[in-house]
């Protein structure tokens, strides 16, 4: 089945927040923001951490902020 890709729901996530407007920027930057799933300024989405997503974030790094959300297992490790 050529052309079919397996959906990857698991794996590490990145929290991406759109912080600066795309007005006056090139169409490529606007398209990349849309492709990341962002629709409104100051909106936050969680995306899977893949090389493709990292490349997209590098392209629009001046328009977004990126955080790695803490996992539930990391929170529970220090508490007993």
Secondary structure by P-SEA (a helix, b strand, c coil): cccbbbbbcccbbbbbbbccccccccaaaaaaaaaaccccccbbbbbcccaaaaaaaaaccccccccccccccccccccc
